[in-house]
């Protein structure tokens, strides 16, 4: 009798253990990918917002406009003959913005990027509700910014010149099911103007500083 009882207890424990392991594996295979994708999406959206806000804030605080970044060379008749980029100002702006973005991303808390439990359980009815599962930005592994320019027609004998800043951030985030790398790209208009007359024959490139 004692042997039978012990055998039954062992069998029960083995069965419970197998059920727990099976449940964990099922959860890992089905829920984990959903958690990872939701976390990546929430962090990416928040990061894009932070990048845009950082650029706008820096431009306003420094009173940076088109004339701060680009120098127009004109002939005696006032016609624009060349455009030259203020490389020092571009590099300073890039450094300050990336530093601000890094700091803001690392300060993100659960309230901003955490996953509402309702979004995982019947999201059709409970999306965005319930307690939040923790999501944390552990590190920003790479951060870079590039400046690009574009010319387009803006009317009769007028050309619009625009300078865009593209920021690329790669982060490592910690979710309830592990770590994940997230790469975010965001482009914001830094400066723009309308040039009256023909497009200048000489232009110092915004990205490289060479003609």
N, C-alpha and C positions, 0 to 999 in steps of 0.2 A: 504493500500500500504506500509506504513512504517513498519507494522508488518511483511508483506511478505518479505520485504527487509532485516529486521533484522533476520528473520528466515533463509533466504537464506545465509546470512553472517555467522550465527552460524553454519549452516549445512556445509558450505564450510570450516570453521575453524575446526570443528569436523572431517571432512573428511581428511583434511590435517594433522591434529594431528594423526589420526589413521594410515595414510600412513607413516608418519615419524616413529611412534612407530613400525609399522610392518616392516619397512626397518631396523631399529635398531635391532629388534629381529632376523630378517633373517640374518643380518650381524653377530650378536653375535653367532648364532647357526652354521653358515657355515664357516665364515672367522676366528673366534676366535680360533678354534682348529688348523687350519692351521698355524696361526701366532704363537701359543704356541709351536707347534712342530718344526717349522723352527727356532724359537728363541732358543729352547733347543738344537737343533742340532748344530747351529752356536756357541753357548757358550761352549758346550761340546767339539767341535773340537778345539776351541781356547784354552780351559783349558788344554786339553791333550798336545797341543804343548807347552804351558807354563810350564807344569810339566816336560816334557822331557828336555826342555831348561834349567830349573832351576837346575835339577840334573846334567846335563852335565857341566854347568857353575861352579857349586860348586865343582865338582870332579876335574875340571881343575885348578880352583883357589887355592884349598887346596892341589893340587898334591896328591890326594888320589888314591891309587892303591890297588892291592890285598894284598901286604905285609903290608899295613897300617891297614887293617881291620882284616886279619887272620894271626895268628902265627902258624908256622909249627914246631912241636917238632920232633926231629930226634934221632935215636939211634947212637951208636958208628960207625956203618957202613954207616951212612948217610941216612938210610931208614926212611921215614916219619912214625912216630908212632901215632901222634895225631894232630888234628887241633883245635885251640882255637880262638874264636872271640874276638876282642877288643871291648867290650860292650860300653865302654866310648866313643870311636870314632864313633860307630854306632849311639848312642843316640845324640851326638853332631851334626852329619851329618843330622839326622832326623829333629832335631829342626831347624837348619839353613835353610834347604830346605823348610819345611812347612811354615816358616816365610816369605821366599822369594815368595813362591807361593801365599800366602794370599795377600801380598802387590800387586803383579802383577795383580791378578784377580780383586781386587777392583779398580785398575787404568784403567781397560779396558774402552775404549770410544766407541762412536757410530760408528766411522769409522772401528772399528775392529769387532764388533758383531751386528751392526745395520742391519735391514732387508730391502734390496732393494725393493721398491714398485713394480718393475717389476716382482719380484719373486712371488708376490701374484696375479698380474693381467696378465693373459696369460703368464705363466712362460715358455711355449714352445718357445716364441719369445723374451721375455724381461727379462729373468732370469738374475739377477745380475745387472740390470740397474735401473735408476731412483733414486729419493731421498730416503734416508734411514729412516725407522721408528726406533725410539729410543728403545734400549735394554740396560739395566743397571744391573750390578751385585750389589745388595743391601747389601748382607752380605754373609760371609762364615760361616755357622753354625757349621760344623764339618770338621776337617782335620786330617787325620791319615796316618801313613806309617808303613809298615811291611816289614821285610827282609826275603827272602826265599832262600834256597840253593838247588842245584841239582847236582848230580853226573852222568856222562855218560862216556862210553868208547870213548877213543880218539886215539886208536891204540894199538899195541902190548905192553902189560904191562904198559899202560898209562891210566890215568883217568882225565877227565875234570871236574873241580869244578867251578860252577858259582853261584854268589850271585846276586839276583834280588831285586829291591826295588819297592814295589807296593804302590802307593799313591792313597788314596781315598779322594775325596773332595765333600762335599755337599754344594751347594750354593742356595741362593734365588735370582731370577732375576725378574726385573720389565720390562714388555712388554706393548705395547699399549692397551692390553686387560686384563691386570691384572698381578698378581705375579705367579711365578711357581718355584718349587724346582727342582734342577738339580743335579744329582750325577754322578761324573766322576771318573773312575778308569784308571790308567795308570801304566804300568810296564816297568822299564828300568834296563838294566844290569849295576850293580855297579862295579863289579870286577869279573875276571875269570882267571884261570890258569890251567896248565896241570901238574898233579902229576905223577911222574915216579915211578912205583912200584905198589904194592897192595894198595887198599884203606885202610886208617888207621882204626884201630879197635876202636879208641876213637875220638869223635867229639863233641865239644861244640856247641850246636845249635845256629844258627844266630839269631833266633827270640826270644828265651827265655833266652839264656845264660846258659842253663843247659845241661848236658850230656844226 
